[in-house]
Amino acid sequence: MYKFLLIFFILTFSASSYSNPLQRFSYESIASSKMLAAKLGNSEWIYTWRGRDYKLRFNDDGSIGLLNSWTGVNWYVTGNREVVLEAEGSKMLLNFNANISAFYTRDWDGEKSVGRVLLK
Protein backbone atom coordinates (compact mmCIF):
# COMPACT_ATOMS: atom_id res chain seq x y z
CA MET A 1 0.00 0.00 0.00
CA TYR A 2 2.79 2.45 0.92
CA LYS A 3 4.64 1.69 -2.30
CA PHE A 4 1.49 2.41 -4.27
CA LEU A 5 1.00 5.76 -2.52
CA LEU A 6 4.63 6.70 -3.04
CA ILE A 7 4.46 5.90 -6.76
CA PHE A 8 1.14 7.78 -7.03
CA PHE A 9 2.61 10.93 -5.44
CA ILE A 10 5.76 10.77 -7.56
CA LEU A 11 3.74 10.46 -10.76
CA THR A 12 1.34 13.20 -9.70
CA PHE A 13 4.18 15.56 -8.80
CA SER A 14 6.13 14.93 -11.99
CA ALA A 15 3.04 15.57 -14.12
CA SER A 16 2.03 18.69 -12.23
CA SER A 17 2.68 22.26 -13.32
CA TYR A 18 5.27 22.48 -10.53
CA SER A 19 7.63 20.35 -12.58
CA ASN A 20 7.63 22.97 -15.36
CA PRO A 21 9.54 26.10 -14.30
CA LEU A 22 7.85 28.22 -16.97
CA GLN A 23 4.52 27.49 -15.31
CA ARG A 24 5.88 27.97 -11.77
CA PHE A 25 7.38 31.39 -12.40
CA SER A 26 5.72 34.25 -14.23
CA TYR A 27 7.61 36.05 -16.96
CA GLU A 28 7.30 39.22 -14.88
CA SER A 29 9.05 37.69 -11.86
CA ILE A 30 11.83 36.31 -14.04
CA ALA A 31 12.29 39.71 -15.71
CA SER A 32 12.32 41.45 -12.29
CA SER A 33 15.01 39.08 -11.05
CA LYS A 34 17.12 39.67 -14.16
CA MET A 35 16.74 43.44 -13.72
CA LEU A 36 17.85 43.20 -10.08
CA ALA A 37 20.92 41.17 -11.06
CA ALA A 38 21.79 43.74 -13.74
CA LYS A 39 21.32 46.63 -11.33
CA LEU A 40 23.47 45.03 -8.62
CA GLY A 41 26.28 43.97 -10.95
CA ASN A 42 29.47 45.93 -10.07
CA SER A 43 27.59 48.19 -7.63
CA GLU A 44 29.31 49.22 -4.40
CA TRP A 45 27.62 49.20 -1.01
CA ILE A 46 28.23 50.07 2.61
CA TYR A 47 27.40 47.14 4.89
CA THR A 48 26.81 48.02 8.55
CA TRP A 49 27.41 45.22 11.02
CA ARG A 50 27.77 45.67 14.78
CA GLY A 51 28.05 49.43 14.39
CA ARG A 52 30.90 49.34 11.86
CA ASP A 53 30.77 50.09 8.14
CA TYR A 54 32.34 47.83 5.52
CA LYS A 55 32.57 48.43 1.79
CA LEU A 56 31.56 45.63 -0.58
CA ARG A 57 30.83 45.17 -4.27
CA PHE A 58 28.43 42.80 -6.04
CA ASN A 59 30.71 41.64 -8.87
CA ASP A 60 29.18 40.80 -12.26
CA ASP A 61 30.52 37.25 -12.00
CA GLY A 62 28.39 36.54 -8.90
CA SER A 63 31.17 36.99 -6.35
CA ILE A 64 31.54 39.61 -3.62
CA GLY A 65 34.44 42.02 -3.94
CA LEU A 66 36.27 44.61 -1.81
CA LEU A 67 35.40 42.98 1.52
CA ASN A 68 38.36 40.68 2.19
CA SER A 69 36.61 38.73 4.95
CA TRP A 70 33.98 37.70 2.38
CA THR A 71 36.40 36.22 -0.14
CA GLY A 72 34.71 33.15 -1.59
CA VAL A 73 31.19 34.49 -0.98
CA ASN A 74 28.88 34.32 -4.00
CA TRP A 75 25.57 36.06 -4.59
CA TYR A 76 22.52 35.17 -6.64
CA VAL A 77 19.07 36.65 -7.07
CA THR A 78 16.19 34.60 -5.68
CA GLY A 79 13.34 37.09 -6.16
CA ASN A 80 12.56 40.55 -7.45
CA ARG A 81 13.99 42.08 -4.24
CA GLU A 82 15.89 39.17 -2.68
CA VAL A 83 19.50 38.08 -2.96
CA VAL A 84 21.17 35.14 -1.25
CA LEU A 85 24.82 35.23 -0.25
CA GLU A 86 26.41 31.80 0.00
CA ALA A 87 29.74 30.71 1.43
CA GLU A 88 30.85 27.22 2.41
CA GLY A 89 27.29 25.95 2.75
CA SER A 90 26.04 28.92 4.80
CA LYS A 91 23.47 31.29 3.35
CA MET A 92 22.38 34.82 4.16
CA LEU A 93 19.26 36.46 2.69
CA LEU A 94 19.35 40.14 1.73
CA ASN A 95 15.94 41.85 1.48
CA PHE A 96 16.08 45.03 -0.63
CA ASN A 97 13.76 48.03 -0.50
CA ALA A 98 11.58 48.91 -3.51
CA ASN A 99 14.12 51.20 -5.21
CA ILE A 100 17.10 48.87 -4.48
CA SER A 101 19.01 51.49 -2.51
CA ALA A 102 19.13 49.62 0.82
CA PHE A 103 18.73 46.14 2.29
CA TYR A 104 18.33 44.46 5.65
CA THR A 105 19.50 41.04 6.71
CA ARG A 106 20.74 38.86 9.53
CA ASP A 107 24.48 38.38 9.24
CA TRP A 108 26.12 34.96 9.25
CA ASP A 109 26.17 35.14 13.07
CA GLY A 110 22.47 36.11 13.33
CA GLU A 111 23.06 39.83 14.04
CA LYS A 112 20.65 42.25 12.38
CA SER A 113 22.55 44.19 9.73
CA VAL A 114 21.81 46.69 6.97
CA GLY A 115 23.33 47.88 3.74
CA ARG A 116 23.01 50.98 1.58
CA VAL A 117 24.16 51.69 -1.93
CA LEU A 118 27.29 53.79 -2.27
CA LEU A 119 26.47 56.58 -4.68
CA LYS A 120 29.22 57.57 -7.05
N, C-alpha and C positions, 0 to 999 in steps of 0.2 A: 504494500500500500504506500509506504513512504517513498519507494523508488518511483512509483507512478506519479505521485504528487511532485516530486523533484523534477522529473522529466517534463511534466505538464507546465510547471513554472518556468523552466528553462526555455521551452518552446514558445510559451506565451511572451516572455520577455524579449526573446530574440526577434519575434515577429512584430513587436510593438513599435510605436513611433519613437520610443526612447532609444532604440538601437540605431536610428538614423539621425545623425547630428544636424542635418539641415532641417529636420522637423523639430528637434529639441530647441534650437536656437533661432531666434528671428534674425533676419538680415540686418535689422536696425541695431540689435545688440552686438552683432559681429562687427558692423561698421563702427559703432561707438568704441568698441575695444581697440580696433585698429587705429582710430583717431587718437585715443589716449596713448597708445604705444608710440605713435608718431610725435605727439606733443612732448612726451617725456624723454624721448631719445636725445641724448647729449645735453639735457637740461641740468643745471646746477641748483642745489638746494641746501638750506641750513636745517640740520636735524638737531633738535634740542632733547637731550637726555640727561636726567638728573641735574638740571640747571646749567648744563654746559652746552655750547653750540659746536657742531661739527659740520664741515662742508663735505657734501657728497655729490656725485654725478650719476645719472642714469645713462650709462653708455648705450649706444645703438646696438651693440652686439649682445645685450641682455645682461651685462655684468655691471657691478657698481664700481665707480672710480673715485679717486681723490681721498677716500676714507681708508687709510691703510689697515685699520683693524677689521675692515669688511672685505679684505681681499678674498676672492673665492666665492663671494655672495653673488647670486644671480637674481634677476627680477623678470617677472612675466605678468602680463595683464590677465586678470580673471573675470573682470566685469567692466562696465562702462566707467566706473569710478573706483575700482579695486585693483591693487597690485600685490602680488605675493613676492616676498624676498625669501630665498632659499639658500641655506648653507649647511652642508654636512647633515642632511636629513631634517634639520630644524626649519620651520617656516614662520614668517611674520607677515601679517596682513596689514597693508596700508589702505586706509579709507580716505579718499580725496573729497574735497568740497566740490560744489557744482562747477566752479570755473577753474579747477585744477591749479589752484595757487597755494593750497595748504593740504596737509593730511594729518590724521591722528592714528595712533597705533599703540600696541603694547610691545615693548622691546623684547628681545630674546629672553631677558630675565623677568619679564612680566610687568616692568615699570611702564606707566603711561608716558608716552612720548609724542612729540609733534614735529612737523616739518613745514617749512615754507619755502616757496620758490625764491631763488636768488635772482633778482632782476638785474639785467646787464645795462 
